[in-house]
Amino acid sequence: MHSEWQLQEAKGNFSQLIKRAVNGDVQIVTVHGKPTAVVISTEEYTRLMHRQSKLSSALLRPDLAAEDLDISRSRDTGRDIDL
């Protein structure tokens, strides 16, 4: 779940915005109606930035959805070379 805040509203209610982010709710700040910034908890940030060392570990994540995977393949066959 997430909440959207206009910049002025976010400034005036910064403590509330931070508390919601800490509770796991993504907070989106807009400027002139366009999403501009996202506030998340440090735990969520750490989870997002943590790199898996094995592909199998990443693929076995329970929160991994099919739309998270890009399985498209390049049609480029490379270049011709003479050997």
C-alpha positions in Angstrom: 0.0 0.0 0.0 1.2 3.5 -0.6 0.2 7.1 0.0 0.7 10.2 -2.1 1.6 13.6 -0.7 1.8 16.9 -2.4 5.2 18.5 -1.6 3.7 21.2 0.7 1.6 18.6 2.5 4.6 16.4 2.9 6.6 19.2 4.4 3.9 20.1 6.9 3.3 16.5 7.9 6.9 15.2 7.7 6.7 13.3 11.0 3.6 11.4 9.9 5.1 10.7 6.5 8.2 9.2 8.1 6.1 7.1 10.6 4.1 5.6 7.8 7.2 4.8 5.8 8.7 3.1 8.9 5.6 1.0 9.2 6.2 -0.3 5.7 3.9 1.9 3.7 5.6 3.5 0.6 5.1 7.3 0.6 5.1 9.1 -2.7 5.8 12.8 -2.9 4.4 14.7 -5.9 5.4 18.1 -7.4 2.8 19.7 -9.7 0.9 16.4 -9.7 3.9 14.3 -10.9 5.5 11.6 -8.7 8.9 13.0 -7.8 10.2 11.2 -4.7 9.6 8.0 -2.8 10.1 7.6 1.0 10.6 4.1 2.2 11.9 2.5 5.5 15.6 1.7 5.8 14.7 -2.0 6.1 12.9 -1.8 2.7 15.8 0.1 1.2 18.3 -2.4 2.5 16.2 -5.3 1.1 16.0 -3.6 -2.3 19.7 -2.8 -2.5 20.9 -6.2 -1.2 22.3 -8.2 -4.1 21.9 -11.9 -4.2 25.1 -13.9 -4.8 23.4 -16.7 -6.6 20.8 -16.7 -9.4 19.0 -19.7 -7.7 18.6 -17.7 -4.5 17.0 -14.8 -6.4 14.7 -17.1 -8.4 13.5 -18.9 -5.2 12.4 -15.7 -3.5 8.7 -16.0 -2.5 8.0 -12.4 -3.5 9.3 -12.8 -7.0 6.6 -12.4 -9.6 6.7 -13.3 -13.3 6.4 -9.6 -14.2 9.6 -8.9 -12.3 11.6 -11.0 -14.8 12.8 -9.9 -18.2 13.3 -13.1 -20.2 13.4 -11.4 -23.6 16.3 -12.3 -25.8 18.3 -10.1 -28.1 17.8 -10.9 -31.8 21.3 -9.6 -32.5 23.4 -12.4 -34.0 26.7 -10.5 -33.5 29.1 -9.6 -36.3 30.7 -11.7 -39.0 34.4 -12.4 -38.6 37.0 -14.2 -40.8 39.0 -16.9 -39.1 
